[in-house]
Amino acid sequence: PTRMPGVKAAGVCLACSLVCHEGHEVFELYTKRDFRCDCGNSRFDGARCRLYPDKAPENEGNSYNHNFLGNYCTCDRPYPDPEQQDESMMEEAMLQCILCEDWFHE
């Protein structure tokens, strides 16, 4: 996923993160079932994928939760949280639910 103001939540594959999105703020979400790469589709406002330029305009089967905006858990905060002052919370592990695939504080 990428975090850019005014841009819809989107997810890209590892190959596109390295080739098409080098230098962008990209964060890894790890396992997301039934998800297809959005690089070059309508979520990127005309930017084309350099690896596979003829993609469908939208991946209708994709589901986007708050993880795709860089937020996690029921607290809906980024991880690591730049506003967190407590050192123990900054090093706290996150665990991924195998059902909903969201991430939660341990």
Order of alpha helices (4+ residues) and beta strands (2+ residues): alpha-alpha-beta-beta
